[in-house]
Amino acid sequence: MFTIEHEFDATVITLVDEGSAPLHEDVKVEAFEDCVAIEQLDARTDRVMRIVLSPEQLRDLAAALDLPEGIYQLRPAGK
Protein backbone atom coordinates (compact mmCIF):
# COMPACT_ATOMS: atom_id res chain seq x y z
CA MET A 1 0.00 0.00 0.00
CA PHE A 2 1.15 3.56 -0.56
CA THR A 3 -0.13 7.10 -0.20
CA ILE A 4 0.59 10.21 -2.28
CA GLU A 5 0.25 13.72 -0.88
CA HIS A 6 1.01 17.01 -2.63
CA GLU A 7 2.49 19.61 -0.30
CA PHE A 8 3.58 23.19 -1.01
CA ASP A 9 7.11 22.35 -2.16
CA ALA A 10 7.12 18.56 -2.52
CA THR A 11 5.21 15.44 -3.45
CA VAL A 12 5.31 12.96 -0.56
CA ILE A 13 4.90 9.22 -1.17
CA THR A 14 4.71 6.83 1.79
CA LEU A 15 5.27 3.12 1.15
CA VAL A 16 3.74 0.75 3.71
CA ASP A 17 5.11 -2.81 3.96
CA GLU A 18 2.24 -5.26 3.65
CA GLY A 19 4.39 -8.32 2.97
CA SER A 20 4.81 -11.31 5.20
CA ALA A 21 6.24 -10.88 8.70
CA PRO A 22 8.60 -9.49 9.77
CA LEU A 23 7.42 -6.19 8.32
CA HIS A 24 9.72 -3.23 7.69
CA GLU A 25 9.08 0.37 8.73
CA ASP A 26 7.29 2.71 6.32
CA VAL A 27 9.41 4.42 3.66
CA LYS A 28 8.79 8.11 3.00
CA VAL A 29 9.81 9.58 -0.38
CA GLU A 30 9.80 13.37 -0.75
CA ALA A 31 10.18 14.63 -4.33
CA PHE A 32 11.36 18.24 -4.52
CA GLU A 33 12.25 20.26 -7.61
CA ASP A 34 16.00 19.69 -7.18
CA CYS A 35 16.24 16.38 -5.28
CA VAL A 36 14.44 13.34 -3.91
CA ALA A 37 14.77 12.40 -0.23
CA ILE A 38 14.08 8.89 1.05
CA GLU A 39 13.54 8.30 4.79
CA GLN A 40 12.97 5.23 6.95
CA LEU A 41 12.99 4.72 10.70
CA ASP A 42 15.75 2.37 11.86
CA ALA A 43 13.98 0.48 14.65
CA ARG A 44 17.31 -0.72 16.09
CA THR A 45 18.59 2.81 16.75
CA ASP A 46 15.23 4.64 16.82
CA ARG A 47 16.70 7.14 14.30
CA VAL A 48 15.37 8.19 10.92
CA MET A 49 17.83 7.36 8.15
CA ARG A 50 17.76 9.78 5.18
CA ILE A 51 19.17 9.47 1.67
CA VAL A 52 19.09 12.39 -0.78
CA LEU A 53 19.32 11.72 -4.52
CA SER A 54 19.77 14.17 -7.39
CA PRO A 55 17.25 13.93 -10.25
CA GLU A 56 19.97 12.23 -12.32
CA GLN A 57 20.65 9.62 -9.62
CA LEU A 58 16.92 8.89 -9.36
CA ARG A 59 16.71 8.50 -13.17
CA ASP A 60 19.66 6.09 -13.10
CA LEU A 61 18.13 4.08 -10.24
CA ALA A 62 14.82 3.75 -12.08
CA ALA A 63 16.63 2.57 -15.22
CA ALA A 64 18.81 0.13 -13.26
CA LEU A 65 15.80 -1.71 -11.85
CA ASP A 66 15.08 -3.15 -15.33
CA LEU A 67 18.62 -3.87 -16.54
CA PRO A 68 20.87 -6.92 -16.20
CA GLU A 69 24.20 -6.85 -14.36
CA GLY A 70 26.74 -4.49 -15.93
CA ILE A 71 28.03 -0.91 -16.13
CA TYR A 72 25.84 1.68 -17.83
CA GLN A 73 25.76 5.39 -18.63
CA LEU A 74 22.51 6.99 -19.72
CA ARG A 75 22.86 9.58 -22.48
CA PRO A 76 20.37 11.98 -24.05
CA ALA A 77 18.58 10.60 -27.12
CA GLY A 78 20.47 11.10 -30.37
CA LYS A 79 23.98 11.06 -28.87
N, C-alpha and C positions, 0 to 999 in steps of 0.2 A: 504494500500500500504506500502511496505517497500523496503529499499535499503540495499545492502551488499557491503562493501568495505574492501579489505585486505590491511592493512598498514604494515609498517615494524615490529612492535611489537604487533599488535592487529588486530582482526577482528571487524569492526564497523558495527552495524546494526542500521538503523534508522526506527522507526515505525511512520507512518503518519496516523493520525485519519481521516478516511473518513466516519465516521458514521453520524448520524443525528445531527443537531445543538442542543446545543452548542458543538463545537469541542474542543478537548483538544490539548495542545501543543505537538509537536513531542517528542518521547522518543528515546534517543540514548543509545545503549547498546554496550559497549566496552569489548570484550573478550580478556583478556591477558592470559599468561601461568599460572599465580598464582592467578588470581581473575577475577571477572566480575564486571564492573562498569555500573550503570544505571543512566542516567541523564535526567531531564526534567525541563524546564523553569517554574517557578511559576509566572504566569502573575500578581498575586496580589502584589508580592514583587519585581518583576523584577529580581529575583535571580535564579540561576540554583541550583536545589536540586540534590544531588548525594548520591547514595547508593552503597556500595561496598560489594560484596558477595564472599565468598570463593568458590572453586569448589564444596565442599561438600554441602554448603548451596544452591547453584544453583541446584545440583542434587536433593536435598530434595524438593525444590520448584517445580521442574518439576514433580516429583512423586506426590506431594500433589494436583496438579491440576486435577488428575484423581481419587482421593480417596474420600470416604465419610468421614463425620465428625468422629474424633477420635484422638488418640495419636499413633504415629508410630515411629519406628526406623529402618532405612534401614541397612542391614547387607550384607557383601559379600556372594556370592553364596556358598552353602555348609556348612554354619555355623548356 
